[in-house]
Amino acid sequence: MDLSNNITWIISVSVVVILLTYVWSRRRDPKYPPTPLRSWPIVGNMLQLNPDPRAQFAGFRKQCGDIYSLYLGSTHVVVLNGFDVVKEAIIKQADDFSDRAVTFVDIVSDGVNRGIGSSSGAVWKEHRIFSTTVLRSFGLGKNILAEKIQEETSHFITTYKLQRRTKRYSVCSYYQCLKYYVLYDCW
């Protein structure tokens, strides 16, 4: 056998092995809901969805029921379609549906369950409690800013009335002053 036949043989075997591995890894798991469309390699069902998929999702609902699954890229997504199903998932089974999905960026950056944006479960609850405690100590939930704005506005009105009596006023300049009073107190 010459070199070109060996290379062709190796490439053919490699392609077959990759395709078989892909098909084996994409076989339907019986615990997932049914899929209305057959997914394509790498892109999943993204090319089969309309730009506004609401009507298409209504058709999927008639075909598969309120719960079905799609592949968006290589990510398997379960779609809950219907008020009663969504209410049950969010309210009655909140602990089962509260985690966030692990994304490619999380895996590459080793950021799984780190930080505020990508954490979930007990770590997320701990971060949430800490951040709300810190923000409350800085005045979140208190109307400090509203009080400052009211104080500056009342000061502005008194100044405006005083200058109006002396007939030295301009509406435009007062509007500018009011903006600066409020902005200064916000910082």
Beta strands, then each sheet from edge to edge (+ up, - down):
strand 1: 67-72
strand 2: 75-80
sheet 1: 1+ 2-
end
